[in-house]
């Protein structure tokens, strides 16, 4: 493989100006705001934000997107990034302060009224149980064989699917990985662990049902044309394991982070009493 063909992998398969604009705006706001954010944006948080943004862009705007349309397990890897890894990293970076500071002051003044208008909707979306329900729904709905069949054969449904899993799952990870203690944060660490436990159950069940099935649940990939010479059942089994194992591991990591923060915050409160 020559350098030209290697670089060609990173070019968009279906170029989306919307994806490009969103990524560039988020990158610019965060970079500008991180310089003067309070508290300071650490190197680790900056790395998490840039990596999460880069992974989401790669999943949507490289040849990865092409291969995801021809193999079920590659498509599950794509959605593991779009649903879990990318939003996880963005939320872990706690970018809210940096993004807000990155907005030019005149624009920020005009956005105040918009923020007030959307505050009721924000309260609904960032309610812990609404966010958990959206996470579970975005996982299960797009795995339904008839829905998957329609999405893989329709460009606009496919685009809607990819965008929706990012938008629907980001509030969940934002709540779970908020570094602030309750009540400054919307939910306490115990509720966060409960949220993670709730989403892990359908994740394991869906992965097990798909991975252990003896029937070809997704014949649409045969219509699209598989690029790798493995059987449909093997493709499906690998995809099921991707839903089951890496997804569960990431939720366990998030639960450990929540538990660690709960212990740290309890220790801080105890020291404050002394």
N, C-alpha and C positions, 0 to 999 in steps of 0.2 A: 504494500500500500504506500503510495507516494504522499508527499506533504500536501499536495493539492487536494487529494481525495480525503485526507484526514481533516483538513480545514473545512472542507465542504460539509462535514458532519455538523459543524456549529452554525451553519447558515439556516435560516428559517425554512421549514418545509411549506407551511402556509403562513406567510408573513401577516402579522396582525399589528397595525399601527397602534391599536388600543393598548396591547400588551407593552409595546415599546414606550409609549407615552407614560403609562402608569409606572413602569419600572424606572424610567429616567427621572420622573418627578419625585418618586419616593427616594431614590438615590440622592438626588440633589438636596431635597429638604433635610434628609437625615444628616448628610455630610456637612451642610452649612450649620444646622442646629446643634450637632454634636460638639462643635467647637466651643459653644458657650452654654451648654446645657447645665442645669443644676438639679441634682448632683451631677458631677462630671460623668460623661459616658466613658466607661472603661474600655480598654483594648479588647477584652473578651466580648463585651456587649456589641462593639462595633463589628467584630469578626462574625458574630452570630447573625447580625442583621444582614451584612453583605453576603454571607454564605447562603442564608435563607432566600434572599432575593435572587441570587444567581441560580440557585437550584430551581426555583419556580420558573424563572425565565428559560432555563435550559429545557425543562419539561414541556414548555409551551412553544418554544421558538427555535428548536434545533431539529435535526433529523430523528432525534429520540421520538418526537411526535409522530413521525412517519412509521417507525417500527412499532410503536404502540398500537397503530391501527391494523397491524398484521399478525400480532402475537398477543394472546391473552396475558401471559406472564409479564411481558414488557409493559403492557397497559396497566397492570397492577403495580408495577414498579413506578410508573409515571404517577399514578394516583396516590401511592404511598408518599411520594414527595409533595404532591399538591395538597393532599388532605392532612398529612401528618408532619413530615420532616420540615418542609418549608414554613408553614404557619408556626410550628413549634419553635424554630429558630428565631423567627421574627418576634414572637411573643416573649421569648426568653431574653431578647435584647432590650426589652422594655423601652421601645423607641418613642413613646408618646411625647415626652418632654422635648426630645431632640427634634422630632417632626414639627411640633408646634413652634419651636423657636426658629426653625428653618423657614417658616412662612414670612415673607416681607411684612413689615409693620402695617403699611397701608392696606394690604390685602387682608391681614389678620383682623383689622377693624371691621371690614365689610363682612367677614365670615362669622362675626359674633351673632348676628341675627339668624344666619343659616343654622348655626349650632343650636340656638335656642329653639328654632322651629323643629329640628330633628331630635331634640332631647327626649320626647316621649317614645319615639321609635327606638332610640338608643337604649332606653330603660328596658324595653321589651327584649331586644336582641341580646343585651348583655345580662339578662336575667339568667342565673345559673341553670335553671331547668329548661328554659327555652334554648339556650346554647347547647345543652346536652342533647335535647331532642333534635336539634338541627344537625348535630354531628352524626347521630345514629341514622337519621333519615337520609342524609347525603351518602352515607356508606351503603345502606341497604337498598335504597331506591335504584341507584344506578347499577347494582349487581343483579337486578331482576332480569332474567334472560330476554323477555320481550323488549324491555327498555334498552338493554344493551344492544340488541339487534337494531332497533331504530336509531340509536345514537351513532353506531358505527357506519350506518349507511346514509346519514344526513349530516351535512357539514355544519348547519346551524345548531342542530341538537347536540352534536359532538362538542362544539364550542361552548354551548350553554352548560354542558356537563362539566367540562374542565374548569370553567369560571366558577360554577356554583359550588364545587367542592372546596375551593379555596375560600370563597366568601362565607360559606356556611360553617366552616370549621375554625376559621380564625378567631371568632368570639370565644369559642370554647377554650382554645389554648391561651388566649389573652387573659381569661379569668383564672385559669389553672396556674399559670406561670407569673402572674402579677407579683412582683417582689415586695410590694407594700403589705404591711400587716392589716388585719381587720380591726376597726371598721373603715380605715382609709381605703383599703381595697374592698371590692363589692362582696367577697365571700371569704370565710375563714379557711384555714388549711384543712380542717376536718371535712368540710363540704367539698373541697377540691378533691380529696382522696375518694370520697363517695362518687363524685362525678366521673372520675377516671375508672372506678370499678364498674359503674353502670355501662360505660361505653365499651369496656373490655369484653363484656359478656356477648353482645351481638357480633363483635369483631371475631371472637373465637368461634362462635357458632357458624357464622357465614364462611369463615375460612375452612372450618372442618367439613361443612356440607359440600362446598365446592371442591375442596382438595380430596375428599374421600369418595366423591361420587363416581359411579361406574358408567355414567351416561355423559355424552357430550352435551353440556348445557349451553354452549356458545358456538353453534355451527357457523355464525356469521364470520368468524375468522377464516373459515374455509372458503367462504365467498370472497372475502377481501384478499385472500392469498397469503399463506404462511411463508415467511422468508427463511425459517429455520426448520430443518428436517426432523421434527419430532412429532409424535402422534398427538391428536387433539386432547386425549385424556392426560398425557404427560404435561402438555402445555397448561391444561386446566389444573392439574395437581400442583404444579409449581406455583401458579397464580394463587391458589387457595392457601398454600403455605406462606406466601408473602403477606396475605391478609392476616393470617393467623399469628405467625411468629414475630416478624419485625414490628408489626403494629402493637402487639401485646408488650413487647420489650420496651417500646417507646413510652407506653402508658405507665409501665413499672418505673422507668427512669423519672418520669414526671411525678409519680407518687413519692418516690424517694426524695426528690427535690422539695416537694411540699412538706414531707415529714421533717427533713433537715431544717427547713425554714421555720416550721412550727417549734422545734426544739430551740433554735437560736432565738426566736422572738420571745419564747417563754423565759429563757435565760436572761434576756435583756430586761424583761419586765421585773424579774426577781432582783436583779442588780439595782434597778431603779428604786425599788422599795427599801433597799439597805442604806 
